[in-house]
C-alpha cells in the first residue's frame, strides 16, 4: 500500500461493501437565516459581532443560505452519488434561549431536511452539538456551569423525540478539544474566554454532557447507532532529544487523548498533563461512572500532523508547535501541512483502544485557493489530497485496523469559523455574492469514485 495505486484500479470496491461513504457539514457554517423563524442567538452569532475576531469581519448571517436552499444542496449530494449526509442541529433553532420554550418552527425545519434526505435515498447522520451554544446559556456560564449537563440533556431529549423515528446514526458532539481549547482557553473561538479557570470546568462538564446525552439517546432511540467525534493530529517530536519527545507526549495527551479516554473509563491523562489534576475541584460523587459511555462508534477527524518541541515558556505543557510554514512542506490555505500518512497513524492510534467498536473518519479535507474559469473550478491539489488520504485509509484497513467509513469535509465552501470565508474546503464552490453553486473537479472525482 505504500506505493500509489494506479488510478484506474483505485475505487470504493477496495474498501468493501459495508464501508460507509459520506460528506459532512455543520449548521452554523452553512445555514444562515440567523434570526429567522424563531431562532435565538448562539455564541457564534455573538462572537462574529465582536470587532477583530473574524477574518475580514465576516459573519454567518447568510452563509451558504442552506436554510432556504437545502433541497438544492441535498440534490447535489445525490447527484454526487454520496449515500450519507452528516449535518448538525442548531441548538438555538430548537431552544431559542437554550432551555424553556421549544421552537416548533425549528423542529419542523429539521424534519423537512431529514425527510428530503430520505426521499432522495440519502441517509441522514445527525450531529447534535457542533459548537453553537445558545448565547443565553453562555451568559449563565456556558460550559463552565455544571447546570449545562441538564440543559444539554433536555436539548438531546427533544432531538431524540422528534427525529429518532427516522434518524439511525447520531453523533453527540463535534470535536470537544477544539471548542473548549479555542473557545474557553485561547479565546480565539466563541465564546472568547481564556485561561485555565475556564478551560478545566468546561472540559469536565463537556465530558459529562457527552455521556449524559448518549445515555438519553440510548433510552429514547434504542436501535440507534450512537457515536461522537474527536479531532486528532498526528504528533511527532521535533528531534530525538528526550525533552522534545516528552513535549510531544504532553501535546498528544492534550490534543488526542483528553476527551476519548475519560469516556472510555480511563480518566483524564493527568500523568502527562499534571494541571488536569485541578479538574478534581469540579468533581462530584458518581462523576467517574457518569463520564463513561459505551459508544457504538467513534468518529475521528484528521487533517494534518504537528511537529512539537520543548518550550520552557509555554505554561502547563512546556511544549509548542513548530509551525508548518517554518518547515519546508506543502501547505493548505489554513497553513496546515499536507501529510497523508497522518490519517493512517491516527487510525492505528485509536485502534489501540479496544473498547472502540467501530471507527469512522467523520471529517477529512483541505482548503486550497480555488479559481473560477469558464464556470468551472479545477482543483487538482484537493483531488490529490483526498486520493492520497484515502490510500492511507485503505492501507490501515488492509493491515487489519478497524476503519468503517469516510466522510469528506465538506460539501460546499462555507463560513470557516474565525477564518471567515477565506479558506474554501468544499467539493462545491459557492459564490457568496450570488449563492451560485459550481461542482469542483474534486466533487466530480469523488462522485466518479463512489459510482
ROKOL-468591 format. One record per residue (C-alpha): residue number from 1; residue in one letter; x, y, z. Coordinates in steps of 0.25 Angstrom, whole numbers, plus 5000, padded with zeros to 4 digits. Each point is the difference from the previous one (the first is absolute). Example, Ala and Ser with C-alpha at 12.3 -4.5 7.8 and 13.67 -1.06 7.14 Angstrom:
<sites>
[site 1; 'A'; [5049; 4982; 5031]]
[site 2; 'S'; [5006; 5014; 4998]]
</sites>
This chain:
<sites>
[site 1; 'X'; [5000; 5000; 5000]]
[site 2; 'X'; [5012; 5009; 5001]]
[site 3; 'X'; [5000; 5002; 4985]]
[site 4; 'X'; [4989; 5008; 4993]]
[site 5; 'X'; [4989; 4991; 4995]]
[site 6; 'X'; [4998; 5002; 4985]]
[site 7; 'X'; [4989; 5010; 4997]]
[site 8; 'X'; [4991; 4990; 4993]]
[site 9; 'X'; [5001; 4990; 5011]]
[site 10; 'X'; [4997; 5009; 5011]]
[site 11; 'X'; [4985; 4999; 5003]]
[site 12; 'X'; [4991; 4999; 5012]]
[site 13; 'X'; [4999; 4985; 4997]]
[site 14; 'X'; [5013; 4998; 5007]]
[site 15; 'X'; [4994; 5005; 5013]]
[site 16; 'X'; [4989; 4989; 5001]]
[site 17; 'X'; [4985; 5001; 4999]]
[site 18; 'X'; [4998; 5004; 5014]]
[site 19; 'X'; [5009; 5012; 5000]]
[site 20; 'X'; [4992; 5013; 5002]]
[site 21; 'X'; [5003; 5012; 4991]]
[site 22; 'X'; [4995; 5014; 5002]]
[site 23; 'X'; [5002; 5015; 5001]]
[site 24; 'X'; [4999; 5009; 5013]]
[site 25; 'X'; [4994; 5014; 5003]]
[site 26; 'X'; [4997; 5008; 5012]]
[site 27; 'X'; [4987; 5008; 5002]]
[site 28; 'X'; [5007; 5014; 5004]]
[site 29; 'X'; [5010; 4999; 4989]]
[site 30; 'X'; [4989; 4998; 4989]]
[site 31; 'X'; [4986; 5004; 5004]]
[site 32; 'X'; [5000; 5015; 5001]]
[site 33; 'X'; [4986; 5005; 5004]]
[site 34; 'X'; [5006; 5004; 5013]]
[site 35; 'X'; [4987; 5006; 5006]]
[site 36; 'X'; [4989; 4994; 4992]]
[site 37; 'X'; [4988; 4991; 5004]]
[site 38; 'X'; [5003; 5002; 5015]]
[site 39; 'X'; [5015; 4996; 5000]]
[site 40; 'X'; [5007; 5006; 5012]]
[site 41; 'X'; [5014; 5006; 5001]]
[site 42; 'X'; [5012; 4990; 5001]]
[site 43; 'X'; [5014; 5003; 5006]]
[site 44; 'X'; [5005; 5000; 4986]]
[site 45; 'X'; [4989; 5010; 4995]]
[site 46; 'X'; [5005; 5009; 5012]]
[site 47; 'X'; [5015; 4997; 4997]]
[site 48; 'X'; [4999; 5004; 4986]]
[site 49; 'X'; [4995; 5014; 5004]]
[site 50; 'X'; [5013; 5003; 5008]]
[site 51; 'X'; [5010; 5008; 4993]]
[site 52; 'X'; [5012; 4994; 4995]]
[site 53; 'X'; [4996; 4985; 5004]]
[site 54; 'X'; [4997; 4995; 4985]]
[site 55; 'X'; [5009; 5001; 4988]]
[site 56; 'X'; [4995; 5012; 4991]]
[site 57; 'X'; [4989; 5003; 5011]]
[site 58; 'X'; [4992; 4989; 4993]]
[site 59; 'X'; [4987; 4994; 5007]]
[site 60; 'X'; [4991; 4988; 4997]]
[site 61; 'X'; [4987; 5008; 4999]]
[site 62; 'X'; [4997; 4994; 4986]]
[site 63; 'X'; [5012; 4990; 4999]]
[site 64; 'X'; [4996; 4990; 4989]]
[site 65; 'X'; [4985; 5003; 5002]]
[site 66; 'X'; [4998; 4985; 5002]]
[site 67; 'X'; [4988; 5004; 5009]]
[site 68; 'X'; [4993; 5004; 4987]]
[site 69; 'X'; [5008; 4991; 4990]]
[site 70; 'X'; [5000; 4987; 5007]]
[site 71; 'X'; [4993; 4993; 4989]]
[site 72; 'X'; [5009; 5005; 4989]]
[site 73; 'X'; [5013; 4996; 5009]]
[site 74; 'X'; [4994; 4986; 5003]]
[site 75; 'X'; [4997; 4998; 4985]]
[site 76; 'X'; [5015; 5003; 4998]]
[site 77; 'X'; [5003; 4989; 5011]]
[site 78; 'X'; [4992; 4990; 4992]]
[site 79; 'X'; [5006; 5005; 4986]]
[site 80; 'X'; [5014; 4997; 5006]]
[site 81; 'X'; [4996; 4986; 5004]]
[site 82; 'X'; [5002; 5003; 5015]]
[site 83; 'X'; [4992; 4990; 5008]]
[site 84; 'X'; [5002; 5006; 5014]]
[site 85; 'X'; [4998; 5015; 5004]]
[site 86; 'X'; [5005; 5004; 5013]]
[site 87; 'X'; [4994; 5013; 5005]]
[site 88; 'X'; [4998; 5007; 5014]]
[site 89; 'X'; [4988; 5006; 5007]]
[site 90; 'X'; [5000; 5014; 5005]]
[site 91; 'X'; [4997; 5000; 5015]]
[site 92; 'X'; [4994; 5014; 4999]]
[site 93; 'X'; [4990; 4996; 4989]]
[site 94; 'X'; [4995; 4990; 5010]]
[site 95; 'X'; [5001; 5008; 5012]]
[site 96; 'X'; [5002; 5015; 4997]]
[site 97; 'X'; [5004; 5003; 5014]]
[site 98; 'X'; [5007; 4986; 5002]]
[site 99; 'X'; [4990; 4995; 5010]]
[site 100; 'X'; [4985; 5002; 5002]]
[site 101; 'X'; [4991; 5002; 4989]]
[site 102; 'X'; [5001; 4991; 4987]]
[site 103; 'X'; [5000; 5007; 4987]]
[site 104; 'X'; [4991; 4991; 4991]]
[site 105; 'X'; [5005; 5007; 4987]]
[site 106; 'X'; [5014; 4995; 5003]]
[site 107; 'X'; [4995; 4986; 5002]]
[site 108; 'X'; [4992; 5001; 4987]]
[site 109; 'X'; [5012; 5005; 4992]]
[site 110; 'X'; [5009; 4988; 5004]]
[site 111; 'X'; [4988; 4990; 4997]]
[site 112; 'X'; [5000; 5006; 4986]]
[site 113; 'X'; [5015; 4998; 4998]]
[site 114; 'X'; [4999; 4986; 5006]]
[site 115; 'X'; [4988; 4996; 4991]]
[site 116; 'X'; [5006; 5006; 4988]]
[site 117; 'X'; [5013; 4992; 5002]]
[site 118; 'X'; [4992; 4987; 5002]]
[site 119; 'X'; [4991; 5003; 4988]]
[site 120; 'X'; [5013; 5001; 4992]]
[site 121; 'X'; [5006; 4987; 5005]]
[site 122; 'X'; [5010; 5008; 5009]]
[site 123; 'X'; [5003; 4995; 5014]]
[site 124; 'X'; [5000; 5012; 5010]]
[site 125; 'X'; [5011; 4999; 5011]]
[site 126; 'X'; [4997; 5011; 5010]]
[site 127; 'X'; [5010; 5007; 5009]]
[site 128; 'X'; [4992; 5006; 5012]]
[site 129; 'X'; [5011; 5010; 5004]]
[site 130; 'X'; [5009; 5007; 4990]]
[site 131; 'X'; [5005; 5012; 5009]]
[site 132; 'X'; [4988; 5009; 4999]]
[site 133; 'X'; [4997; 5001; 5015]]
[site 134; 'X'; [4988; 5009; 5003]]
[site 135; 'X'; [5005; 5014; 5004]]
[site 136; 'X'; [4989; 5001; 5011]]
[site 137; 'X'; [5007; 4988; 5006]]
[site 138; 'X'; [5014; 5006; 4999]]
[site 139; 'X'; [4995; 5012; 5008]]
[site 140; 'X'; [4998; 4989; 5011]]
[site 141; 'X'; [5014; 4995; 4999]]
[site 142; 'X'; [4998; 4991; 4988]]
[site 143; 'X'; [5009; 4987; 5000]]
[site 144; 'X'; [5006; 5005; 5013]]
[site 145; 'X'; [4987; 4999; 5008]]
[site 146; 'X'; [4996; 4986; 5004]]
[site 147; 'X'; [4986; 5002; 4997]]
[site 148; 'X'; [5004; 4999; 4985]]
[site 149; 'X'; [4998; 4985; 5002]]
[site 150; 'X'; [4986; 5001; 5003]]
[site 151; 'X'; [4998; 5011; 4989]]
[site 152; 'X'; [5007; 4991; 4990]]
[site 153; 'X'; [4992; 4987; 5004]]
[site 154; 'X'; [4987; 5008; 4998]]
[site 155; 'X'; [5004; 5004; 4986]]
[site 156; 'X'; [5004; 4986; 4996]]
[site 157; 'X'; [4987; 4995; 5005]]
[site 158; 'X'; [4992; 5009; 4991]]
[site 159; 'X'; [5009; 4996; 4988]]
[site 160; 'X'; [4998; 4985; 5003]]
[site 161; 'X'; [4985; 5001; 5002]]
[site 162; 'X'; [4998; 5008; 4987]]
[site 163; 'X'; [5011; 4994; 4990]]
[site 164; 'X'; [5003; 4986; 5006]]
[site 165; 'X'; [4989; 4993; 4993]]
[site 166; 'X'; [5007; 5002; 4987]]
[site 167; 'X'; [5015; 5003; 5003]]
[site 168; 'X'; [5008; 4988; 5003]]
[site 169; 'X'; [5014; 5006; 5002]]
[site 170; 'X'; [5003; 5010; 5010]]
[site 171; 'X'; [5012; 5008; 5004]]
[site 172; 'X'; [4999; 5006; 5014]]
[site 173; 'X'; [5011; 5011; 4999]]
[site 174; 'X'; [5010; 5005; 4990]]
[site 175; 'X'; [5015; 5002; 5004]]
[site 176; 'X'; [4999; 5004; 5014]]
[site 177; 'X'; [5015; 5002; 5001]]
[site 178; 'X'; [4999; 5011; 4990]]
[site 179; 'X'; [4987; 5008; 5005]]
[site 180; 'X'; [5006; 4999; 5015]]
[site 181; 'X'; [5014; 5003; 4996]]
[site 182; 'X'; [4998; 5011; 4990]]
[site 183; 'X'; [4987; 5006; 5007]]
[site 184; 'X'; [5003; 4998; 5015]]
[site 185; 'X'; [5015; 5001; 5001]]
[site 186; 'X'; [5006; 5007; 4988]]
[site 187; 'X'; [4988; 5009; 4997]]
[site 188; 'X'; [5002; 5000; 4985]]
[site 189; 'X'; [4986; 4993; 4998]]
[site 190; 'X'; [4987; 5003; 5006]]
[site 191; 'X'; [4997; 5003; 5011]]
[site 192; 'X'; [5014; 5006; 5001]]
[site 193; 'X'; [5003; 4996; 5014]]
[site 194; 'X'; [5014; 4998; 5005]]
[site 195; 'X'; [5008; 4993; 5011]]
[site 196; 'X'; [5001; 4987; 5007]]
[site 197; 'X'; [4989; 5005; 5010]]
[site 198; 'X'; [4990; 4999; 4988]]
[site 199; 'X'; [5007; 4988; 4993]]
[site 200; 'X'; [5000; 4990; 5011]]
[site 201; 'X'; [4985; 5001; 5004]]
[site 202; 'X'; [4996; 5000; 4985]]
[site 203; 'X'; [5008; 4987; 4997]]
[site 204; 'X'; [4993; 4993; 5012]]
[site 205; 'X'; [4986; 5005; 4997]]
[site 206; 'X'; [5001; 4996; 4985]]
[site 207; 'X'; [5005; 4986; 5003]]
[site 208; 'X'; [4988; 4998; 5010]]
[site 209; 'X'; [4990; 5006; 4990]]
[site 210; 'X'; [5005; 4992; 4989]]
[site 211; 'X'; [4998; 4987; 5008]]
[site 212; 'X'; [4986; 5005; 5005]]
[site 213; 'X'; [4996; 5004; 4986]]
[site 214; 'X'; [5004; 4986; 4995]]
[site 215; 'X'; [4992; 4993; 5011]]
[site 216; 'X'; [4988; 5008; 4997]]
[site 217; 'X'; [5001; 4996; 4985]]
[site 218; 'X'; [5001; 4986; 5004]]
[site 219; 'X'; [4988; 5000; 5009]]
[site 220; 'X'; [4991; 5008; 4990]]
[site 221; 'X'; [5006; 4994; 4987]]
[site 222; 'X'; [5004; 4986; 5004]]
[site 223; 'X'; [5003; 4995; 4986]]
[site 224; 'X'; [5009; 5012; 4996]]
[site 225; 'X'; [5014; 4999; 4997]]
[site 226; 'X'; [5006; 5010; 5010]]
[site 227; 'X'; [5014; 5007; 4998]]
[site 228; 'X'; [5008; 5012; 5003]]
[site 229; 'X'; [5011; 5007; 4993]]
[site 230; 'X'; [5014; 5004; 5003]]
[site 231; 'X'; [5010; 5009; 4993]]
[site 232; 'X'; [5014; 4994; 5000]]
[site 233; 'X'; [5014; 5003; 4994]]
[site 234; 'X'; [5012; 4991; 4998]]
[site 235; 'X'; [5010; 5006; 5010]]
[site 236; 'X'; [5015; 4998; 4998]]
[site 237; 'X'; [5012; 5005; 5008]]
[site 238; 'X'; [5009; 5011; 4993]]
[site 239; 'X'; [5012; 4992; 5004]]
[site 240; 'X'; [5005; 4987; 5007]]
[site 241; 'X'; [5004; 5008; 5012]]
[site 242; 'X'; [4992; 4995; 5012]]
[site 243; 'X'; [4994; 5013; 5004]]
[site 244; 'X'; [4994; 5001; 4986]]
[site 245; 'X'; [4995; 4986; 5000]]
[site 246; 'X'; [4993; 5003; 5014]]
[site 247; 'X'; [4995; 5013; 4995]]
[site 248; 'X'; [4993; 4993; 4988]]
[site 249; 'X'; [4994; 4990; 5010]]
[site 250; 'X'; [4994; 5011; 5008]]
[site 251; 'X'; [4995; 5007; 4988]]
[site 252; 'X'; [4994; 4986; 4995]]
[site 253; 'X'; [4993; 4999; 5014]]
[site 254; 'X'; [4993; 5013; 4998]]
[site 255; 'X'; [4997; 5000; 4985]]
[site 256; 'X'; [4996; 4985; 4998]]
[site 257; 'X'; [4997; 4993; 5014]]
[site 258; 'X'; [4993; 5011; 5009]]
[site 259; 'X'; [4986; 4996; 4996]]
[site 260; 'X'; [5000; 4986; 4995]]
[site 261; 'X'; [5007; 4994; 5012]]
[site 262; 'X'; [4990; 5005; 5011]]
[site 263; 'X'; [4988; 4995; 4992]]
[site 264; 'X'; [5007; 4986; 4998]]
[site 265; 'X'; [5002; 4999; 5015]]
[site 266; 'X'; [5015; 5003; 5000]]
[site 267; 'X'; [4999; 5014; 5007]]
[site 268; 'X'; [5007; 5013; 4996]]
[site 269; 'X'; [5015; 4999; 4995]]
[site 270; 'X'; [5005; 5006; 5013]]
[site 271; 'X'; [5013; 4994; 5000]]
[site 272; 'X'; [5004; 5007; 4987]]
[site 273; 'X'; [4993; 5013; 5004]]
[site 274; 'X'; [5000; 5002; 5015]]
[site 275; 'X'; [4992; 5013; 4999]]
[site 276; 'X'; [4988; 4991; 4997]]
[site 277; 'X'; [5000; 4995; 5014]]
[site 278; 'X'; [4993; 5013; 5004]]
[site 279; 'X'; [4988; 4995; 4993]]
[site 280; 'X'; [4997; 4992; 5013]]
[site 281; 'X'; [4995; 5014; 5005]]
[site 282; 'X'; [4988; 4998; 4991]]
[site 283; 'X'; [4998; 4985; 5003]]
[site 284; 'X'; [4987; 4996; 5007]]
[site 285; 'X'; [4997; 4986; 5006]]
[site 286; 'X'; [4997; 4990; 4988]]
[site 287; 'X'; [5007; 5008; 4990]]
[site 288; 'X'; [5010; 4989; 4996]]
[site 289; 'X'; [4989; 4991; 4997]]
[site 290; 'X'; [4992; 5011; 4993]]
[site 291; 'X'; [5011; 5004; 4991]]
[site 292; 'X'; [5000; 4986; 4993]]
[site 293; 'X'; [4991; 4995; 4988]]
[site 294; 'X'; [5001; 4988; 4991]]
[site 295; 'X'; [4999; 5007; 4987]]
[site 296; 'X'; [4996; 4992; 4987]]
[site 297; 'X'; [5011; 5008; 4992]]
[site 298; 'X'; [5010; 5010; 5002]]
[site 299; 'X'; [5002; 5011; 4989]]
[site 300; 'X'; [5014; 5005; 4998]]
[site 301; 'X'; [5004; 5013; 4992]]
[site 302; 'X'; [5014; 5002; 4995]]
[site 303; 'X'; [5006; 5010; 4990]]
[site 304; 'X'; [5015; 5000; 5003]]
[site 305; 'X'; [5011; 4997; 5009]]
[site 306; 'X'; [5007; 5009; 5010]]
[site 307; 'X'; [5015; 5001; 5004]]
[site 308; 'X'; [5002; 5003; 5015]]
[site 309; 'X'; [5012; 5005; 5007]]
[site 310; 'X'; [5003; 5003; 5015]]
[site 311; 'X'; [4997; 5015; 5004]]
[site 312; 'X'; [5004; 5005; 5014]]
[site 313; 'X'; [4991; 5012; 4998]]
[site 314; 'X'; [4987; 4992; 4996]]
[site 315; 'X'; [4991; 4999; 5013]]
[site 316; 'X'; [4995; 4987; 5005]]
[site 317; 'X'; [5006; 4991; 4989]]
[site 318; 'X'; [5014; 5006; 4997]]
[site 319; 'X'; [4998; 4996; 4985]]
[site 320; 'X'; [4997; 5008; 4988]]
[site 321; 'X'; [4996; 4997; 4985]]
[site 322; 'X'; [5011; 5003; 4990]]
[site 323; 'X'; [4991; 5007; 4989]]
[site 324; 'X'; [4999; 4993; 4987]]
[site 325; 'X'; [5003; 5013; 4992]]
[site 326; 'X'; [5014; 4999; 5007]]
[site 327; 'X'; [5003; 4987; 4995]]
[site 328; 'X'; [5002; 4996; 4985]]
[site 329; 'X'; [4987; 4993; 4998]]
[site 330; 'X'; [4987; 5002; 4991]]
[site 331; 'X'; [4990; 5008; 5007]]
[site 332; 'X'; [4985; 5002; 4998]]
[site 333; 'X'; [4993; 5014; 5001]]
[site 334; 'X'; [4999; 4997; 5015]]
[site 335; 'X'; [5015; 4999; 5001]]
[site 336; 'X'; [4999; 4986; 5004]]
[site 337; 'X'; [5010; 4990; 4995]]
[site 338; 'X'; [4995; 4990; 4989]]
[site 339; 'X'; [5004; 4986; 5006]]
[site 340; 'X'; [4991; 4989; 4996]]
[site 341; 'X'; [5007; 4989; 5009]]
[site 342; 'X'; [4994; 5008; 5012]]
[site 343; 'X'; [4987; 4994; 4998]]
[site 344; 'X'; [5006; 4986; 4999]]
[site 345; 'X'; [5007; 5002; 5013]]
[site 346; 'X'; [4987; 5006; 5007]]
[site 347; 'X'; [4992; 4987; 4996]]
[site 348; 'X'; [5011; 4992; 5006]]
[site 349; 'X'; [5001; 5008; 5013]]
[site 350; 'X'; [4985; 4999; 5002]]
[site 351; 'X'; [5000; 4986; 4997]]
[site 352; 'X'; [5008; 4998; 5013]]
[site 353; 'X'; [4987; 5003; 5008]]
[site 354; 'X'; [4994; 4986; 5000]]
[site 355; 'X'; [4987; 5006; 5005]]
[site 356; 'X'; [4997; 5007; 4986]]
[site 357; 'X'; [4991; 4991; 4992]]
[site 358; 'X'; [4999; 5008; 4987]]
[site 359; 'X'; [5009; 5011; 4995]]
[site 360; 'X'; [4996; 5010; 4990]]
[site 361; 'X'; [5008; 5012; 4993]]
[site 362; 'X'; [4989; 5010; 5002]]
[site 363; 'X'; [5008; 5012; 4994]]
[site 364; 'X'; [5012; 5001; 4991]]
[site 365; 'X'; [5002; 5010; 4989]]
[site 366; 'X'; [5008; 5012; 4996]]
[site 367; 'X'; [4999; 5015; 4997]]
[site 368; 'X'; [5008; 5004; 4987]]
[site 369; 'X'; [4999; 5013; 4992]]
[site 370; 'X'; [4988; 4998; 4990]]
[site 371; 'X'; [4998; 5008; 4987]]
[site 372; 'X'; [4988; 5000; 4992]]
[site 373; 'X'; [5003; 4999; 4985]]
[site 374; 'X'; [4989; 4998; 4989]]
[site 375; 'X'; [4991; 4997; 5011]]
[site 376; 'X'; [5009; 4989; 5005]]
[site 377; 'X'; [5009; 4998; 5012]]
[site 378; 'X'; [5012; 4991; 4997]]
[site 379; 'X'; [5006; 4996; 5014]]
[site 380; 'X'; [5010; 4989; 4997]]
[site 381; 'X'; [5007; 5002; 5014]]
[site 382; 'X'; [4987; 4996; 5007]]
[site 383; 'X'; [4998; 4988; 4991]]
[site 384; 'X'; [5014; 4996; 5004]]
[site 385; 'X'; [4998; 5002; 5014]]
[site 386; 'X'; [4988; 4992; 5001]]
[site 387; 'X'; [5005; 4989; 4992]]
[site 388; 'X'; [5013; 4999; 5008]]
[site 389; 'X'; [4993; 5000; 5013]]
[site 390; 'X'; [4990; 4989; 4995]]
[site 391; 'X'; [5012; 4992; 4996]]
[site 392; 'X'; [5005; 5001; 5015]]
[site 393; 'X'; [4986; 4996; 5005]]
[site 394; 'X'; [5001; 4988; 4991]]
[site 395; 'X'; [5014; 4997; 5005]]
[site 396; 'X'; [4995; 4999; 5014]]
[site 397; 'X'; [4988; 4992; 4996]]
[site 398; 'X'; [5008; 4990; 4992]]
[site 399; 'X'; [5009; 4999; 5012]]
[site 400; 'X'; [4988; 4995; 5009]]
[site 401; 'X'; [4998; 5013; 5007]]
[site 402; 'X'; [4985; 5004; 5003]]
[site 403; 'X'; [4995; 5011; 4991]]
[site 404; 'X'; [4986; 4999; 4995]]
[site 405; 'X'; [4997; 5013; 4993]]
[site 406; 'X'; [5005; 5013; 4994]]
[site 407; 'X'; [4993; 5014; 4999]]
[site 408; 'X'; [5006; 5011; 4992]]
[site 409; 'X'; [5000; 5014; 5006]]
[site 410; 'X'; [4993; 5007; 4994]]
[site 411; 'X'; [4988; 5000; 4990]]
[site 412; 'X'; [5001; 5015; 4997]]
[site 413; 'X'; [5009; 5012; 5003]]
[site 414; 'X'; [4995; 5006; 5013]]
[site 415; 'X'; [5002; 5009; 5012]]
[site 416; 'X'; [5013; 4995; 5005]]
[site 417; 'X'; [4999; 5005; 5015]]
[site 418; 'X'; [5011; 5010; 5003]]
[site 419; 'X'; [5005; 4999; 4986]]
[site 420; 'X'; [4987; 5005; 4994]]
[site 421; 'X'; [4998; 4997; 4985]]
[site 422; 'X'; [5015; 5001; 4996]]
[site 423; 'X'; [5003; 4985; 5001]]
[site 424; 'X'; [4992; 4991; 4990]]
[site 425; 'X'; [4998; 4985; 5004]]
[site 426; 'X'; [4988; 4997; 4992]]
[site 427; 'X'; [4999; 4990; 4989]]
[site 428; 'X'; [4990; 5010; 4994]]
[site 429; 'X'; [5004; 5015; 4998]]
[site 430; 'X'; [4991; 5011; 5005]]
[site 431; 'X'; [5000; 5014; 4995]]
[site 432; 'X'; [4996; 5007; 5013]]
[site 433; 'X'; [4994; 5012; 4993]]
[site 434; 'X'; [4991; 4992; 4991]]
[site 435; 'X'; [4999; 4987; 5007]]
[site 436; 'X'; [5003; 4993; 4987]]
[site 437; 'X'; [5005; 4985; 5002]]
[site 438; 'X'; [5011; 4994; 4991]]
[site 439; 'X'; [5004; 4986; 5002]]
[site 440; 'X'; [5015; 5000; 5000]]
[site 441; 'X'; [5009; 4989; 4993]]
[site 442; 'X'; [5002; 4994; 5014]]
[site 443; 'X'; [4985; 4999; 5001]]
[site 444; 'X'; [4999; 4993; 4987]]
[site 445; 'X'; [5012; 4991; 5004]]
[site 446; 'X'; [4993; 4996; 5013]]
[site 447; 'X'; [4987; 4997; 4992]]
[site 448; 'X'; [5007; 4991; 4990]]
[site 449; 'X'; [5008; 4993; 5011]]
[site 450; 'X'; [4986; 4997; 5007]]
[site 451; 'X'; [4993; 4996; 4987]]
</sites>
